[in-house]
Every structure is written in structure tokens, then in C-alpha cells.
């Protein structure tokens, strides 16, 4: 029998009916309660004229209703298009338009944004609201469920069917819609469950990111697959997050260096009992060794550290570094997950000498189907049957992967390659530097000049001389920043995951 994401959830509901499946800021629901709500929504879709293959946008922060909509769409073969609820009107309208969405399901908190979308996008024929009284231009989610059956609907979905269109981070250009299937996400779930030893039915996770982000969405689906408990919140606030960890005795957390720094600051202000945490995963950045030690002692004293490399187009997990792994150097992201092949290649797709950087390419059943309505970009990204990530990496002699830089972020100055990530890691070692991004700016003689955009620690007196002195003994001459600019904050994707370097290049292009 084929397994699909909807069937995986129903299997857990049959096994653990009385177990808490999901928790949000206001309520919690058992697997039996979630199943009933999911089935009611799934059956209500017939009356809305939404059948298999329909593209349905969602506009909401994490809550039980959003989780039910996602699972119900999966059971009926609809393709969900989660929109960034923090995006501008232009952003969300563009995303819904280029993915041919014909319906929008939204939280009434975003009623104004939803109404603007309705006015701009004639193709949005069906709008449904939850989280309060529905406006006049939308159907009421609770009323639709109330009038629908709790019974199982006929199975019409196969594992090769499309499940989501998720937008890429857009760190180097405009976001693209990556098409994921039931099969690709299920293989991701199987891989992370096996190699991270999580999730399991007894595990509880409080996820700091919203479910329009592939990391959060895939982890939610993994917990529904395993029969665990998923906790979501409409916002990420460090003190609230730690309060929930303490109260709910969560066992697993995923974050990035920005999130972990915020949590460290919060636990220093007010200690909590976080001893329940058994595993913590770091992604989207390297932790300084001293910082990691502080996280291990003050934040998650009983937690084992995992690191990973992931991207939307891989559903998303690619590699994992486990607590017992011993790479040759700090900063490795580990080896490929069990179903994933990972290579490093040059511009001709040939493997460079050991230790030399090249583009990271990936192959396996978790790789995405392609970019929606973008055949040329799909062909270029999936050429030769491999996902070309656009990231530069290298392997050590033991086969552990290190992410060097984004291919488009590599700086070419005077004919020499400078990897921005290497320079950033050096600058972050200075105690007065809170955050930094290194970019290349046009230079009449060298082609590009290395520019460091620095965010100082609160109250720190930091100037160019201090930065230059710090780099003097730590970087080769051509790698040292020729320009240093100071900012109060770096533009980043939601939840501090990745710096938007294209915005920095635009900001400082004439400086």
C-alpha cells in the first residue's frame, strides 16, 4: 500500500486517539479530536468546489486551525501554498498569483491583507476565514466544519501527487515556488526519524518558526507521522518559549544561531528548568565553540547537539552531524542522510581534488519535483538528475561536509576567490561583534572589494580600526575587508535564519 502524508497522520490517530497531538497558544487537541476536525474540513472541501490538485493558499501563524487545514488538504489531494504572513501585500499577492491559487484560507487577524488579495487577484474565487468571526467576503471555517461529516473520505491521493508549493528563501533573488510531493516529504521524514532518533511517539517539540517555512512544516508532519506532540505559537518570544519548554517538558528543539543566542539571553535573565530537552538541532549557521559550550551547559544541559544542512528543494534535510561524529575540523554539517547522495563538483560537474570547494549537489527521493511554472530554472537546477544547490562546500578526508559559502556570495577580488563565510567567522570571534555579513561590492581596479557589514554588541564602542586590527593576524591580505560599514541590524529572512545579502549590496552599492 502506498503511504501518503494524510494516511500517515490517520495511522497515528488510530494508534494514539487519546494522546495530545497538537498545542497552540490557546488550546490543545488529542489525535482523535484532530482527526475529527481534519475529516470535517476534508469533507467540507467538496462543497467549496475544491478537488484534487486545487491550489489553496494559507495565510496564518501557527495554530490548531492551520494545522487542521494543512492535514485536511493533504487527505483530499489539494496542494497547499503557505504564504509568509509577515510579507507585504505585494509579496503575498505575487506568491498566490504565480502559483495559480484559486482559494485562500486565512486567520481573521490578516483580514485586511486577505481582502486586498481578493481585490487584486480575480482567480481567488473561494476565501475561508478562521480564528474569529468571518468577514462578509469569506466563508466561516467553523461553520463549514460543523455541517460536514467526521467520516473518512475516499482515498484519492498517491505518493507521487504534489503536496505543497513552498517558497525558497530568496537570499540571492526573488523567491521561487518549489513543488514538493507526498513522497519527497515522507522520505525526508523517514531519514530524519531514523538518523536523528526523533521524532518518536513520546517526544514533544515546540517549534519557534512558522509553518510557511519548510523546516517547521516538515517537522510538524514528521511528528504527526510518528505520533508525537507538536507545539506551535503565533510568535517567537524567547521568554515565552522557555516558559513553554519548562511547562510542557519538551524534548526536542530546532533553531539557528540567532535563536539560540536570544534564548541564552533569556535564560540568563530568568533561569528555567529545561532538563527535559534531550536533543537540539542547529541549522543555518555555525556556532562559535564557546557559544556552543554555553548552550550545552546553561540552555540544554541534558541535550545532545545535532547540526544539519538543509534547503527547501530537498524537503529539506540533506546532511546531519551527530553528537558522536568526529570530523577533522569544527564547523562540519556532517554526512548525507541515509536516502541522500551528496557530491561536490566544479563548473563542469566534475569532482575537484579532495579538500577543494565546489558546488554541493544532491540526489535522492526527497529532492523536489521542480519550480512551479519555471521549466528553464527547473532544468538548470536539476540537470543531470542532481539538485544543484548553489551552495559551495568541501569534504574532509573522512567524508564530512563543510558549507563554505553561497556560490553567488563568493567574492572575486583581483582574480582571487574570497569566501564570505570564512571572513564572517573570523569577525564573529571578536567579543564586541554581535553579527556580521560580508559582501562583495564593485571596485574599478579589483573587480570586487570585500565589505564587512557589522552589527556591534549593545553599548559596544566599535570602529574600523578595531575590526582591522582583529583581522591583521587572522586573514590573508586579500581577504581582509577593504570597507567596513556599521548597522543597527542586518536584514534577514524570518526568524533570523539567513542574511539577505542582496539587500545589503543594494544598500551599499554607491558607498
C-alpha positions in Angstrom: 0.0 0.0 0.0 1.2 3.5 -0.8 1.8 5.8 2.1 0.7 9.4 1.9 1.0 12.3 4.4 -2.7 12.2 5.2 -2.7 8.5 5.7 0.4 8.7 8.0 -1.5 11.2 10.2 -4.6 8.9 10.3 -2.5 5.9 11.2 -1.2 7.9 14.3 -4.7 8.9 15.1 -5.8 5.2 15.2 -2.9 4.2 17.3 -2.9 7.2 19.8 -6.5 8.6 19.9 -6.3 10.0 23.4 -2.8 11.3 23.1 -2.2 15.1 22.7 -1.2 15.7 19.1 -1.1 19.5 18.8 -0.9 22.5 21.1 -1.1 26.2 20.3 -1.3 29.4 22.3 -4.9 28.8 23.4 -5.8 25.2 23.2 -4.6 21.6 22.7 -6.2 18.7 20.8 -5.8 14.9 21.0 -5.2 12.8 17.9 -8.9 11.8 18.0 -10.0 15.5 18.1 -7.6 16.5 15.4 -8.7 13.6 13.2 -12.4 14.6 13.6 -11.6 18.2 12.7 -9.4 17.2 9.8 -12.0 14.9 8.3 -14.7 17.6 8.7 -12.6 20.1 6.8 -11.6 17.5 4.2 -15.3 16.7 3.5 -16.3 20.4 3.5 -14.0 20.9 0.6 -16.4 19.1 -1.7 -19.0 21.9 -1.2 -16.4 24.5 -1.9 -15.7 23.1 -5.4 -12.1 22.3 -4.4 -10.9 19.0 -5.7 -7.7 17.1 -6.1 -4.9 19.3 -7.5 -6.5 22.6 -6.5 -4.0 25.2 -5.2 -5.0 26.6 -1.9 -3.1 29.4 -0.3 -2.9 29.8 3.5 -2.2 33.0 5.4 -1.9 32.4 9.1 0.6 32.0 12.0 0.9 28.6 13.8 -2.4 27.5 15.3 -4.6 24.4 15.6 -6.9 25.6 12.7 -4.0 26.0 10.3 -2.7 22.5 11.2 -6.1 21.0 10.6 -6.4 22.8 7.2 -3.0 21.5 6.1 -3.8 17.9 7.1 -7.2 18.1 5.5 -5.8 19.4 2.3 -3.3 16.6 2.2 -6.0 14.0 2.7 -8.0 15.3 -0.3 -5.1 15.8 -2.6 -5.1 19.6 -2.5 -1.8 21.5 -2.9 -1.2 23.9 -0.1 0.7 27.1 -0.7 1.6 28.6 2.7 2.2 32.3 2.4 4.5 34.3 4.6 2.2 36.1 7.0 4.8 38.7 7.7 5.2 39.5 4.0 3.9 42.7 2.3 0.8 42.9 0.2 2.9 42.8 -2.9 4.8 39.7 -1.6 1.7 37.6 -0.8 -0.2 38.6 -3.9 2.7 37.7 -6.1 3.2 34.3 -4.4 -0.5 33.5 -4.8 -0.7 34.7 -8.4 2.4 32.8 -9.7 1.2 29.6 -8.1 -2.3 29.8 -9.6 -4.1 29.7 -6.3 -7.9 29.6 -6.6 -8.6 29.7 -2.8 -7.3 31.4 0.3 -7.8 30.1 3.9 -6.7 32.8 6.4 -6.7 33.8 10.0 -9.0 36.8 10.7 -6.0 38.6 12.1 -4.9 39.0 8.5 -8.4 40.1 7.3 -7.1 43.3 5.7 -4.4 41.5 3.8 -6.8 38.9 2.7 -9.3 41.5 1.4 -6.5 43.2 -0.5 -5.6 39.9 -2.1 -9.2 39.3 -3.1 -9.4 42.7 -4.8 -6.1 42.2 -6.7 -6.4 38.5 -7.6 -9.6 37.6 -9.6 -8.6 34.0 -9.6 -9.2 33.7 -5.8 -12.8 32.5 -6.0 -13.0 30.9 -2.6 -12.0 32.6 0.7 -12.4 30.9 4.1 -11.6 32.5 7.5 -10.9 31.1 10.9 -9.8 32.4 14.3 -12.9 34.6 14.8 -16.0 35.9 13.1 -15.5 35.6 9.3 -15.8 38.9 7.3 -18.6 39.2 4.8 -16.4 38.4 1.8 -15.3 35.0 3.3 -16.9 31.7 4.4 -16.7 30.7 8.1 -14.3 27.8 8.7 -16.1 26.6 11.9 -19.5 26.7 10.2 -18.2 24.7 7.2 -16.8 22.0 9.6 -19.9 21.9 11.6 -22.0 21.0 8.6 -19.6 18.3 7.3 -19.1 14.7 8.2 -16.4 13.3 10.5 -16.2 10.2 8.4 -13.2 9.2 6.4 -13.3 10.4 2.8 -12.3 8.0 -0.1 -8.6 7.7 -0.6 -7.8 9.6 -3.8 -4.1 10.5 -3.2 -1.0 8.8 -4.3 2.6 9.3 -3.0 3.7 10.9 -6.3 1.0 13.6 -6.0 2.0 17.2 -5.3 1.5 18.3 -1.7 3.0 21.8 -1.2 4.4 24.7 -3.1 6.9 26.3 -0.8 8.8 29.4 -1.5 12.6 29.4 -1.3 14.4 31.8 1.0 15.1 34.4 -1.7 18.5 35.4 -0.2 20.0 35.9 -3.7 16.9 36.8 -5.7 13.1 36.7 -5.8 11.7 33.6 -4.1 10.6 30.7 -6.3 7.9 28.1 -5.7 9.4 24.7 -5.0 6.9 21.8 -5.7 7.2 19.0 -3.1 5.3 15.7 -3.3 4.0 13.4 -0.6 6.8 11.0 -1.4 9.6 13.6 -1.1 8.5 14.8 2.3 7.9 11.2 3.5 11.4 10.2 2.6 12.6 13.2 4.4 10.6 12.2 7.5 12.0 8.6 7.3 15.5 9.9 7.1 15.4 12.3 10.0 13.4 10.0 12.2 16.0 7.2 11.7 19.2 9.2 12.0 18.2 11.9 14.5 16.4 9.3 16.6 13.5 11.7 16.6 10.6 12.1 16.5 9.1 9.2 18.4 5.6 8.9 20.0 6.9 10.1 23.4 8.6 13.2 22.1 7.3 16.8 22.3 8.6 19.7 20.2 8.0 23.4 20.5 8.9 24.9 17.1 10.0 28.5 17.0 9.3 29.0 13.3 6.1 29.4 11.4 4.7 26.7 9.0 5.2 28.7 5.8 8.9 27.7 6.5 9.8 24.3 5.2 11.8 23.4 8.4 8.7 23.9 10.6 6.2 22.4 8.2 8.3 19.3 7.6 8.9 18.8 11.3 5.2 19.2 12.1 4.4 16.5 9.5 7.2 14.3 11.0 5.6 14.5 14.4 2.2 13.7 13.0 3.8 10.7 11.2 5.4 9.4 14.4 2.6 10.1 16.8 4.5 12.8 18.8 3.3 16.1 20.1 3.8 19.3 18.2 3.6 22.7 19.9 3.2 25.8 17.7 2.9 29.5 18.6 1.9 32.6 16.7 5.1 34.4 17.6 8.6 33.6 18.8 9.3 35.4 22.0 12.3 33.9 23.9 10.9 34.1 27.5 7.6 32.6 26.4 9.4 29.9 24.5 11.4 28.9 27.6 8.3 29.0 29.8 6.6 26.5 27.4 9.6 24.3 27.3 9.6 24.2 31.1 5.8 23.7 31.4 5.3 21.1 28.6 8.6 19.3 29.2 9.6 19.4 25.6 12.3 17.0 24.4 13.5 18.4 21.0 14.2 21.8 19.6 15.4 23.1 16.2 17.0 26.5 15.9 19.7 28.6 14.4 22.5 30.7 16.0 20.3 33.8 16.2 17.5 31.9 18.0 19.9 30.2 20.4 21.6 33.5 21.3 18.2 35.0 22.1 17.3 32.0 24.3 20.6 32.2 26.1 20.0 35.9 27.0 16.5 35.0 28.2 17.6 32.1 30.4 20.3 34.3 32.0 17.6 36.9 32.9 15.4 34.2 34.4 16.5 30.6 34.9 14.1 27.8 33.9 14.1 24.1 34.2 15.0 22.9 30.7 16.3 19.5 31.8 13.6 17.7 29.7 15.4 18.6 26.4 17.1 15.5 25.0 18.2 16.8 21.6 18.8 20.1 19.9 19.4 20.7 16.3 21.4 23.7 14.9 20.9 24.8 11.3 21.6 27.8 9.1 24.9 28.8 10.6 27.9 27.7 12.6 28.0 28.2 16.4 31.2 29.5 17.9 32.7 26.7 20.2 32.4 28.9 23.3 28.8 29.7 22.4 28.0 26.1 21.9 29.5 25.2 25.2 27.4 27.8 26.9 24.3 26.5 25.2 25.1 22.9 26.3 25.7 24.0 30.0 23.1 26.7 30.5 20.3 26.2 28.0 20.1 22.4 27.3 22.1 20.7 30.0 20.8 17.2 29.0 20.6 17.8 25.3 22.7 16.2 22.6 23.7 18.5 19.8 23.0 17.8 16.1 23.9 20.0 13.2 22.4 19.9 9.7 22.4 21.3 6.2 19.0 21.7 4.6 17.2 23.5 1.8 13.6 23.8 0.6 14.3 21.9 -2.6 15.4 18.8 -0.6 12.2 18.6 1.5 14.5 19.9 3.3 17.2 17.7 5.1 20.4 16.9 3.3 23.1 16.2 5.9 23.4 15.7 9.6 26.3 15.8 12.1 25.5 13.6 15.1 26.8 14.1 18.6 29.3 11.3 18.3 30.7 12.2 14.9 34.3 13.3 14.7 35.0 15.4 11.7 38.5 16.7 11.1 37.6 20.3 11.8 34.9 22.3 13.7 32.0 23.6 11.6 31.1 20.4 9.7 27.4 19.8 8.8 28.0 16.0 8.7 27.3 13.4 6.1 24.3 12.9 3.9 21.1 11.4 5.4 20.6 7.7 4.6 18.5 8.3 1.5 20.6 11.1 0.1 23.7 11.2 -2.1 25.8 14.3 -1.7 28.7 15.4 -4.0 30.8 18.5 -4.5 31.5 19.4 -8.1 33.2 22.1 -10.3 31.6 24.2 -13.1 31.7 21.1 -15.4 30.1 18.9 -12.7 33.4 17.1 -12.1 34.7 16.4 -8.6 37.6 18.7 -7.6 40.6 17.4 -5.7 39.9 16.4 -2.0 39.5 19.4 0.2 38.9 21.8 -2.7 35.5 23.6 -2.7 32.8 23.1 -5.3 29.0 23.3 -5.7 27.1 21.0 -3.4 24.7 18.7 -5.4 22.2 16.3 -4.1 20.3 13.2 -5.3 17.6 11.1 -3.7 13.9 10.6 -3.3 13.5 13.6 -1.1 14.5 16.0 -3.9 11.7 18.3 -5.1 9.8 17.9 -8.3 10.8 21.4 -9.7 9.9 25.0 -9.6 6.3 25.8 -10.4 5.8 27.1 -13.9 9.6 27.7 -14.3 10.8 24.9 -16.6 14.1 26.6 -17.5 15.1 27.2 -13.9 14.0 23.6 -13.0 16.1 22.2 -15.8 19.1 24.1 -14.8 18.7 23.2 -11.1 18.1 19.5 -11.7 20.5 19.0 -14.6 22.0 15.5 -14.8 19.5 14.2 -12.3 21.1 16.1 -9.4 19.8 19.0 -7.4 22.4 21.8 -7.9 22.1 23.8 -4.6 24.0 26.9 -5.4 26.0 26.4 -2.2 29.7 25.9 -2.1 31.1 23.1 0.1 34.0 20.8 0.6 34.6 17.3 2.1 37.4 16.4 4.6 39.3 13.1 4.3 36.7 11.4 6.5 33.8 12.4 4.2 32.3 15.1 6.4 30.8 18.1 4.5 31.6 21.7 5.3 29.5 24.5 3.7 31.9 27.2 2.5 29.6 29.9 1.0 26.7 30.6 -1.3 28.0 30.3 -4.9 26.6 33.8 -5.6 28.1 35.2 -2.4 31.7 34.2 -3.3 33.7 37.4 -3.8 36.2 37.7 -6.7 38.8 40.4 -5.9 41.9 40.8 -8.0 41.4 37.4 -9.6 41.3 35.6 -6.2 38.3 33.9 -4.5 37.2 35.1 -1.1 34.6 33.1 0.7 32.4 35.5 2.7 31.6 32.9 5.3 35.3 32.4 6.2 35.7 36.2 6.8 32.4 36.3 8.8 33.6 33.5 11.1 36.8 35.5 11.9 34.9 38.7 12.6 32.4 36.9 14.8 35.2 35.8 17.1 35.6 39.5 18.3 33.7 39.9 21.5 32.3 43.3 20.5 30.8 42.0 17.3 27.2 40.7 17.6 26.5 39.9 14.0 28.2 40.4 10.6 27.7 39.9 6.9 30.4 40.1 4.3 29.6 41.1 0.7 31.4 42.0 -2.5 30.9 45.5 -3.8 32.0 46.7 -7.3 35.6 48.1 -7.4 37.2 49.8 -10.5 40.5 48.0 -10.1 39.9 44.7 -8.3 36.5 43.9 -9.8 35.1 43.4 -6.3 36.1 44.7 -2.9 35.5 42.8 0.4 33.0 44.8 2.5 32.1 43.8 6.1 28.7 45.0 7.4 29.0 44.8 11.2 26.4 44.9 14.0 28.0 45.7 17.3 27.1 44.3 20.7 24.7 46.6 22.6 26.6 49.5 24.0 29.9 48.5 22.4 32.2 51.1 21.1 33.4 49.6 17.8 35.2 51.3 14.9 37.0 50.4 11.8 40.4 50.4 13.5 39.3 47.7 15.9 38.0 45.5 13.1 41.1 45.9 11.0 43.4 45.1 13.9 41.4 42.0 14.6 41.8 40.8 11.0 45.5 41.6 10.8 46.8 38.3 12.1 43.8 36.2 11.2 43.2 36.8 7.5 45.4 36.9 4.3 45.7 40.4 2.9 43.3 39.9 0.0 40.6 38.5 2.4 40.7 41.5 4.8 37.7 43.8 4.5 38.6 46.8 2.3 35.4 48.5 3.5 33.6 48.3 6.9 30.1 49.5 7.4 28.2 49.6 10.7 24.4 48.9 11.0 21.9 48.6 13.8 20.5 45.3 12.4 21.1 43.0 9.5 18.2 42.3 7.1 17.3 38.6 7.5 14.7 36.1 6.5 12.0 35.3 9.1 13.3 34.2 12.5 16.9 35.3 11.7 17.8 32.3 9.5 19.7 33.9 6.6 21.0 37.4 5.9 19.5 39.0 2.8 22.8 40.0 1.2 21.1 41.2 -1.9 19.5 44.0 0.2 22.9 44.9 1.7 24.5 45.0 -1.8 21.8 47.4 -2.9 22.1 49.4 0.3 25.9 50.0 0.0 26.4 49.8 -3.8 27.3 53.5 -4.0 29.3 53.7 -0.8 
